[in-house]
Amino acid sequence: MGRTSDAQNKILDAAKMLIEQRGYSALGVAEICSTAGVPKGSFYYFFESKQALALTVIDDHWAAQRQQWVELLSSDHDPLRRLRDLFEATENVQRTGQQKAGLVVGCLFGNLALELSNHAEEIRDRLQEIFEAQIDLIERVVVEAKDLGLAGASIDARDAARDIVAMMEGRALFAKLLNDPAQLEALWRNCLDLLQVPTQARAN
């Protein structure tokens, strides 16, 4: 049983790395198995198709990311500091990826959304669910910031949260395009403007 589980994990790790670096469409099962160091038959023991594997990669990646987001966005820091912590963690993920692979891989979800949204409905639907879950997590923080007078009273918390997720995706895309994690540094000051944060609260 241990070897079976190990083979599945190797396939998932290889698929995630290859999808991040090269995209989904260009990959074949044989290449994934070769990279994972497992026989091709092992693939179909665990996954009925490449799309089923991609969905598992997405779910595994979201489980880890969601845990990090929840920890950062529910800490004891004030809500603005929590958002900044999230931005910094996101930038650090891209810097770490660049150090390991030699290139910025961007956001797995955003990359797949751009590549597959028009012809892989099940993947598109799952990505939509994940983006909505991200918006939910950020919206709660924005509401708290408004309640504390740290954000403009007139802003719509849901719209602002959606804009923040969109900014993160856009900056991750630029970071990948330019192979430059520093593209994510603008998230914080852009967020301050978006949330209409008063001048006295911006020094925190």
N, C-alpha and C positions, 0 to 999 in steps of 0.2 A: 504493500500500500504506500510506503514511503517513497519508493521509486516512481510510482504512478503520480503522486502529488508533485514530486520534483519535476517530472516531465511536463506537467501542466503549467507549473510556474515558469519553467524555462521558455515554453511557448509564449506565455503572456508577456514575459519580460522582453523577449526578442521582438514580438509584434509591436509592443509599445515603442521600443527604441526605433524600429524601422519606420513605423507610422509617423513618429515625430520628425525623423530626419528626411524621409522621402515621400511621405504621403501614403494614402491607402490604395489608390487605384493601381499603381505600378507594381504593387507587391503580389507575389504568388505564394501559394502554400509551400511549395518546395523551398523557396528562399527563406521563409520564416522558419521552417524546420531545420534547414541547414545552419542558419544563424543560432538557433536554439540548441543544436547538437543532438536532435532527437530524430528517430525515423519518421517518415511521412505518415505511416499508419497510426502513430500516436496522436497526430492532429485530429483525425476523424474519430478517434476514441473519445476525445473530449469536446470537440466542436463539430457541428454538422455542416458548417460553412465558414468562409472567411468573414462574412458579415456577422455571424454569431460570435466569432472571435473578437471582432471589432467592438461589438456591444459589451462583451465582457471586459475588454481593455478599458472602455469608457467608464463602465461601472466601477471597476477597481480604482481607476484614477480619481474618480469623483469621491469615492469613499475616503481616500486618503486626503484629498484636497478639502473636502467638507469638514473633516475632523480638524484640520488646521484652521480653516475659516471660523469654525465655531469657537475654538479656543481663543483665537485672536479677538473676535468680535464680541465675546462675552467676558472679557477680562475685567479687572478692577479699574482699568484706565478710563479716563473720560472718553466719551464717544468719538471725538475728533482724533484723539490719540490712537484709538482702536482702528480707525480707518487708515491712519498713517502707518500703523504696524502692519496692516494687511498689504498696503502698497509696497512697503519695504520687503516684506516676505516674498511677495510676487517677483520683485526685482531680483532678490537673492536666488530664487529658483532658477531664473534665467541665467544669472551669472554662474551658478553651479553647473548648469547644463552646458554652458559655453566652455567652462574649464574641462569638463569631462569629454565632450564630443568635438570641441573646437568650433562650434557654431551655436548660435542662439536658436532654439527650436520653436519658440513662441508658445502659444496656448494650444494644447491638444484639441480642446473642444472647438476653439475658433478655427483652427486649421481644417478640421473635419467638416465643420459647418460650411466653410467656403468651398470645399472640394465636393461634398456629397449632398448638399441640401436639395438639389434638383432631381436626384435619381436614387436615393436610398431613404425611403420614407420612414422606415423603422428607426434608423440612426438619427434622422432629422428630428423625429418626435422625441427621442430620448435626449438629444441635445437641448431641445426647447425646454424640456422639464428641468434639466440641470441649470440652464440660464435663469429660469424662473425661480429656482431654489436659491441661487446666488442673490438674485434681486430681493427675495424675501429676507435673507440674512442681513443685507445691507440696509433695507428699508427700516428694520427695527432700530438700527443704530441712528439712522437719520431722524426718526421720530423722537428718539431720546435727545438728540442734539437740539432739535427744535424745542422740546419741552424745557430744556435747560437754558434756552436763549443763546445757544452756540451756533445756531443756523437761522436763516431768515424765516420769519413766521409765515410768510406768504408762499413759500415753496411747497410743491406737492411732493410728499416723501416718496411715493411710489415712482413717480416720474424721475425724481432725482436719483433714486437707487438704480433705476434702469439706465440712466445716463452714465452713472459711475461704472457699471458693468461694461457698458459700451466703450467708455474711455479706456478701461483696462484692456479690453480686447483690441482696440485700435492701437494702443501703445505697444502691446505685445506683438502685433503685426509689424509695426515699424521696427521694433527691436529685432525681429527675425529678418526682415528685409535688409536692414543695415548691419546685421550682426553686431548690435550695439545695445546691451542691456540698459545703458544710461538713458535710452529713450523713455524708460519708465519713470525716470525721476520727475517728470513734469506732472505726474498724476496728483501729487499732493497739492501743489499750488492751483492746479485746475479745479480740484475738488473744493478748495476753499472758496474760489470764485463761484462755482456752481451752487454751493450751499449758502452763498451770501453770508459768509462768516464775518462777524464784526471784527474790526481791526484789533480791538483789545484781546480777542480770543485767538488771534493767529499766532501769537508768540508761544503758545503752549505746545 
